[in-house]
Amino acid sequence: MRWLMPASVAALAACATAARVTLEDRFQAIGIPEGTALCMVDDLDERLSDDDLQDLARYTLSVARAPSTLEAVRALMRIDNPRAVTAVGKSAVQCVTGFRL
């Protein structure tokens, strides 16, 4: 029974890592520069729970299909997860301006 705990922790860590990679790839796919995308993913990882991070990663599939970066950013702000919307906005501001909100 003791081996179940480390296995479940490892599975959760793998999901969070997959969400980070997915978000970074999709942010770059919509035109966010690599450095800014990585900064945003790092910041989102600090601001959001693993569940919220995974929710955001799933949602970005449709965002990556947006016709422009501006439309993609607007779509990101419409996710049905207020914590994620707030975190995306704050992360974007921090990573572009350097100001922590």
Helices and strands as residue ranges (DSSP letters): H 4-29, H 34-47, H 50-63, H 69-76, H 82-97
